[in-house]
Amino acid sequence: MNEALKLADEMQKFGVTTMNRWATDGAAMIRSQHAEIERLRFCFNEWLSKTEWVQEGIQEGTLHAKYLGFHRADIISMEIDRLKVEIKTEQDLPLRERVKAQEEEIDRMKVEIDRMKVEIETEQDLPLRERVKAQEEEIDSLTLTKNRLWLYRETQAVELRKLKELLREYVEKVPLGNQPHLLAEKALKILGKRNE
């Protein structure tokens, strides 16, 4: 592109009026096209840098392999949809119900353990001791699962906030009216309604 600009400048140096007018018009057109290409290159590079996490996520395994071959914008859209379903503060009943069921199971097992401890003290039954130990291990496992579920939910909320920040930055930097800008604005509106 720089060679074309240099050629246009060289053509302007000719003394012929029609050639000079043609060279001036050509140089202006080349500069205009060059500016448009640079603007598009900037937008493209900005898009790549802001969505690099998608590519890295697939390569590192933090994003599901089902996204292989998809366009980054499609992956972001699908991830937004997935996060909207998974992260609902009031409507996340399946997660709340699972946690509540696990807490009830833990309480039931604690009562059973206390009953078994009494039996052990009275009978000194070895198989009963093993059952108590197994149930205590199961309680520990259920408690760990419950903690992991809550940690997963919080992690998803953090990811959603990061995604919203990236989209806000993208909307601020990308020129108005182009397709990626409109997609980012739409995603921000959807995420904004989710928080209300």
Residue pairs with C-beta under 8 A, 6 or more apart in sequence:
1 30
1 34
1 37
4 30
4 34
5 27
5 30
5 31
5 34
8 23
8 26
8 27
8 30
8 31
9 27
11 19
11 20
11 22
11 23
11 26
11 27
12 20
12 23
12 24
12 27
14 20
14 23
39 175
43 174
43 175
43 178
43 180
46 170
46 173
46 174
47 72
47 170
47 174
47 180
50 166
50 169
50 170
51 72
51 73
51 76
53 166
54 63
54 67
54 72
54 75
54 76
55 72
56 62
57 63
58 65
58 67
58 68
63 75
63 79
67 75
67 78
70 78
73 180
73 183
76 163
76 187
77 183
77 187
79 163
80 163
80 187
80 190
80 191
83 156
83 159
83 160
83 163
84 190
84 191
84 194
86 92
86 153
86 156
87 153
87 156
87 157
87 160
87 194
88 194
92 153
95 149
95 153
98 149
99 146
99 149
99 150
102 142
102 145
102 146
103 146
105 142
106 139
106 142
106 143
106 146
109 135
109 138
109 139
109 142
110 139
112 135
113 132
113 135
113 136
113 139
116 128
116 131
116 132
116 135
117 132
119 125
119 128
120 128
120 129
120 132
160 191
160 194
163 191
164 188
164 191
167 184
167 187
167 188
167 191
168 188
170 180
170 181
170 184
171 181
171 184
171 185
171 188
174 180
174 181
174 184
175 181
